[in-house]
Amino acid sequence: MIPIRVPKEDKDEMIADLRNFFYEERGEEIGSLAAEQLLDHMMKQFAPYIYNQAVRDAKAAVNEKMLQIEDELYALERPVNRR
C-alpha cells in the first residue's frame, strides 16, 4: 500500500492531539517522539481499514447518485405517438 503522506502542520496537530488525549484520558504525559511513533504505527496499521471503508462509502454514494440521475433522465423522456 502506498504510504499516506500528511502535511507537517497536520501531523504536528495530530501529535498534539495524541499527547493531549494521553494526558486527559489516562493522566499520562508522553513526549512528542512517543506520540509521533504511536501515530506512525496507527497510520500504518489502521489507515488501510479506514481508507477501504472510505472507498466503499464513496462507491455507495456514487451508486446512489447514479440511480437518481437515471431516474431523472427517465423522467425527461417524451412519449412516442404510434399510429
C-alpha positions in Angstrom: 0.0 0.0 0.0 1.2 3.5 -0.8 2.1 5.3 2.4 -0.2 8.1 3.5 1.6 11.4 3.4 0.3 14.0 5.8 1.3 17.7 5.7 3.7 18.6 8.6 1.2 21.0 10.1 -1.5 18.4 10.2 0.9 15.7 11.6 2.0 18.2 14.3 -1.6 18.8 15.2 -2.3 15.0 15.4 0.7 14.5 17.6 -0.5 17.3 19.9 -4.0 15.7 20.0 -2.4 12.3 21.0 -0.4 13.9 23.7 -3.5 15.7 25.0 -5.5 12.5 24.9 -3.0 10.6 27.0 -2.9 13.4 29.5 -6.7 14.0 29.8 -7.9 10.4 29.5 -5.0 8.5 31.1 -3.3 11.0 33.3 0.0 10.3 31.5 2.3 12.6 29.8 4.0 11.3 26.7 6.7 13.1 24.6 6.4 14.3 21.1 8.6 11.4 19.8 6.5 8.8 21.5 3.3 10.4 20.2 4.8 10.5 16.7 5.8 6.9 16.8 2.3 5.9 18.0 0.8 8.0 15.3 3.0 6.4 12.6 2.2 2.9 13.9 -1.6 3.6 14.0 -1.5 5.1 10.5 0.5 2.1 9.2 -1.8 -0.5 10.8 -5.2 1.1 10.7 -5.2 3.5 7.8 -5.8 0.7 5.2 -9.1 -0.2 7.0 -10.2 3.4 7.2 -9.2 4.0 3.6 -11.0 0.9 2.3 -14.2 1.9 4.2 -14.0 5.4 2.8 -13.7 3.9 -0.7 -16.8 1.7 0.0 -18.7 4.7 1.3 -17.7 6.8 -1.8 -18.8 3.9 -4.1 -22.2 3.7 -2.4 -22.7 7.5 -2.6 -21.8 7.4 -6.3 -24.1 4.5 -7.0 -26.9 6.2 -5.2 -26.3 9.4 -7.2 -26.2 7.4 -10.5 -29.6 5.9 -9.6 -31.0 9.4 -9.0 -29.6 10.6 -12.3 -31.0 7.5 -14.1 -34.5 8.3 -12.6 -34.2 12.0 -13.7 -33.2 11.0 -17.2 -36.1 8.6 -17.5 -38.5 11.4 -16.4 -37.2 13.5 -19.2 -38.2 11.0 -21.9 -41.2 12.0 -24.1 -43.9 9.7 -25.1 -43.9 8.5 -28.7 -47.1 8.7 -30.7 -47.6 5.4 -32.6 -50.2 5.0 -35.2 
